[in-house]
Amino acid sequence: MAMRGRFEQSGTRRYYAKALGADTSDHVKWFGDTIPSYNPAPGQYSRMIMLHNNELLFIGMT
């Protein structure tokens, strides 16, 4: 079983993408955000930001 550390998220998905240099001008792609999870339990669904082949990906992890 993988263990994760605790983390804090207070910005929106668009905020983090812009901070990482992604083009956020496409309002359809960046419309909406998930509710932040400030203290996810092991096994709880959480969102991750990942850079893969120079593409910024937002993925869900359980």
VOPAGU-2260 file (C-alpha; in pm, 1 decimal, decimal comma):
REM VOPAGU-2260
SITE   aa  ch    i         X         Y         Z
SITE  MET   A    0       0,0       0,0       0,0
SITE  ALA   A    1     138,1     342,6     -93,2
SITE  MET   A    2     147,2     613,2     169,8
SITE  ARG   A    3     104,9     982,7      98,8
SITE  GLY   A    4     199,4    1280,7     308,0
SITE  ARG   A    5     -56,9    1535,4     411,2
SITE  PHE   A    6     -84,9    1847,8     201,4
SITE  GLU   A    7    -277,3    2172,3     178,4
SITE  GLN   A    8    -449,7    2308,7    -130,6
SITE  SER   A    9    -620,3    2644,1    -140,3
SITE  GLY   A   10    -594,9    2756,8    -504,7
SITE  THR   A   11    -802,8    2659,2    -805,2
SITE  ARG   A   12    -697,6    2419,4   -1078,7
SITE  ARG   A   13    -651,5    2716,2   -1313,0
SITE  TYR   A   14    -440,4    2899,3   -1052,3
SITE  TYR   A   15    -193,3    2609,0   -1024,2
SITE  ALA   A   16    -178,3    2556,2   -1401,6
SITE  LYS   A   17    -102,0    2923,8   -1458,3
SITE  ALA   A   18     163,9    2917,7   -1183,9
SITE  LEU   A   19     328,9    2623,3   -1362,2
SITE  GLY   A   20     333,6    2809,3   -1693,7
SITE  ALA   A   21      40,7    2642,8   -1869,7
SITE  ASP   A   22    -170,1    2839,0   -2118,7
SITE  THR   A   23    -500,9    2893,6   -1939,5
SITE  SER   A   24    -663,6    3116,3   -2204,3
SITE  ASP   A   25    -903,0    2837,7   -2319,0
SITE  HIS   A   26   -1196,1    2905,4   -2085,2
SITE  VAL   A   27   -1382,0    2589,3   -2190,5
SITE  LYS   A   28   -1089,4    2364,1   -2091,8
SITE  TRP   A   29   -1028,1    2542,1   -1759,6
SITE  PHE   A   30   -1392,4    2600,0   -1663,8
SITE  GLY   A   31   -1479,3    2467,9   -1320,1
SITE  ASP   A   32   -1280,6    2329,5   -1032,5
SITE  THR   A   33   -1309,8    2046,6    -787,4
SITE  ILE   A   34   -1362,2    2110,3    -417,8
SITE  PRO   A   35   -1022,8    2112,2    -243,2
SITE  SER   A   36    -946,4    1826,9      -4,2
SITE  TYR   A   37    -729,5    1958,0     276,8
SITE  ASN   A   38    -667,7    1631,7     460,8
SITE  PRO   A   39    -728,5    1324,8     240,3
SITE  ALA   A   40    -740,8     986,4     408,8
SITE  PRO   A   41    -545,9     690,5     265,4
SITE  GLY   A   42    -747,5     547,8     -23,9
SITE  GLN   A   43    -949,2     867,1     -72,2
SITE  TYR   A   44    -967,2    1009,5    -427,5
SITE  SER   A   45    -738,7    1310,3    -469,4
SITE  ARG   A   46    -620,9    1519,9    -763,1
SITE  MET   A   47    -255,6    1532,2    -873,0
SITE  ILE   A   48     -70,4    1767,7   -1108,7
SITE  MET   A   49     185,8    1602,6   -1334,7
SITE  LEU   A   50     413,7    1718,6   -1616,7
SITE  HIS   A   51     444,1    1449,2   -1887,0
SITE  ASN   A   52     607,4    1507,3   -2228,2
SITE  ASN   A   53     588,5    1884,4   -2169,0
SITE  GLU   A   54     212,7    1859,1   -2111,1
SITE  LEU   A   55      54,5    1955,2   -1780,1
SITE  LEU   A   56    -186,3    1680,6   -1667,9
SITE  PHE   A   57    -443,6    1683,6   -1388,7
SITE  ILE   A   58    -506,9    1325,9   -1280,8
SITE  GLY   A   59    -704,0    1153,8   -1007,6
SITE  MET   A   60    -533,4     916,0    -766,8
SITE  THR   A   61    -685,6     672,5    -519,1
